[in-house]
């Protein structure tokens, strides 16, 4: 039997205040609840499972489309000096991109709700991301988020590019 990764089930974001983040992700972005906010969880099994000593957390999951969720997690024992998200070019930094059918309409709607964007939507019409329209913004904790409209996808060009990469990539032992 071979490994089968069928979809991204969820992405989790560690937040400062779960209730405040729910207002943003549910009320501003419009994500529906997958489950109600949990009580505080703690114990040896949780600590071992998340690899955080003395972990104590609560969470909520919100639907992103039909098949994936965004999990928001608040840790009661998050380090006190940890109020700044990881800078985007740091190892391990991540962001979540939400696909939208019309980026300009989405930006207009979110601006009307007080969301500030880093720039105007960017348009890519050549190269490996041809067809993308994208723009970054952040949540109340400064966590970077992105909106993406895929206006078109050059499948044949991508297949050729992927095949070329796989045929010419460096060997693992050379890395």
N, C-alpha and C positions, 0 to 999 in steps of 0.2 A: 504494500500500500504506500502511495506517495502522499506527501503533505499537500493539503488543499486549503489555500487561503481564499475564502469565498468573497469577502467584503471587509471593509473597515466597520467593525461593530460600533465602536465609540472612540472618541478622543476625549481625554480628560484635561482639565485646566485647574490648577490650584489657584484659589481665589482668597482674598483677605476676608471677605464677609459674604457668606452664601446668600443671605437675604438681599443684600444690595445687588449682587451679581444677578440674581433671579429677576430683579426689576429690569436690568439691562437686556439680558438675553431673552427673557419671556415678553416683557412689555414693550421694549424698544425694537428688538430684532424680530419678535413675533414667533419664537420657537415654542411649540406646545410641550406640555409636560409628558414625559414617559412614565415617571413615578413622582410622587410627592417627596418633599425634602425628608431625608431620613433623620432619625434621632442620632445622637452621638454614638459612634462605634469605638470600642477600644478593646484591648486585651492582647495576650501574647500571640495568638494566631494572626490577628490583624497586623501587629508590629512586624512579625516575621514575613507575612505575605507581602507587605508594601516596603519592607526593608527600611523602616523608620522606627528607631527605638522609642518605646512608650507612645506609639501612635494613638491619636484620638482624633477622629474626623467625623464629619457629616457630609452628605452629598445629595445631589439631585441629578436626574437625567432628563434631558430635553430632546425631543425629536428634531433631527435635521433631515428633512426628506422622509421617505417611507422606510428606509432600511438602516439608518444609522442614528446614533445619539451623541450628544455632547454631555459629558459628565462634568459637573462643577463640584469641586471638593474644597472644603474648608478644614484645615488642620487646626486643632486647638493648641498644638505645640509647635507651630511654625516658628522658626527663630525670630526673635524680636527685631533684629537688624536686617531682616529680609523683606523689604518693602519695594524693591526695584526689580522688575522682570529682567530676565536674561537678555542682554543686547543681541540683536538679530544675527550678528556675525560671530557669536560665541559658540563653541562646541556644545551641542545638545539643545541649542535654541530651536524652537519650533513655532509655527503659527498655524492657524486654521483658516482655510479659504472656503467661503460659502459660494456655491454656484448660483447665479441669478440669470433670469432670461433676458433682462435689459439693464445693463449696468448704470446707464444714465438715469433711468427711472428709480432704481434702487438708491443711488446716491442722493437724488433729490428728496426722496421720501425720508431717508435717514438724516439728512441735513435739517429737514423740517422738524425732526425730533431732537435736534441738538448735537448730533454726531459730527465730529470734526475729522476730516480726511487729511492724510499727509500730503496729498497732491490731487490734481484732477485725474480722472481715469486715464490710464496708459493704454495705447493701442499698438498691438504687435501684428504686423502683416507680412513678416518674412522670418525665416529661421525656424527653429524647432518649436517655438511657441506661437507660430502664425495662427491667427484667429482669436487670440486671447485679448480681452479687454480687462484690465485689472486695476485695483486701487486698494491701498492699505488704510486702516484706521485702528483704533484701539478701544478696549473696554475700560470700565472705570478703574481697574487696577493697572492700566498701561499695557495689558497683554495685546500683542499685535494680532490683528485679524485682517482678512482680505476678502474682497468681493471679486468674483471672476465671472465674466460672460465668455463662453466659448462660441464665438460667432460662426466659426467653421473649423474643420479639422482636416488636414491634408494626410489622410491615412496612408496612401501609397508612398508619399515622401517619407513619412515617419517609419514605415516598414523598411525601406531602403536604408535609412540612416541607422536604425537599430541593428540591422544585419551587418552593416559596415562596422559599427562599433564593436559588436561581438566578435567579428572576424579579426579585428586589429587591436583589441584592448591588451594592455600589458598582462603578463601572467601574474597570478596571485603571489608567487614567490618573489617577483621583482618589486612588489609594492611595500 
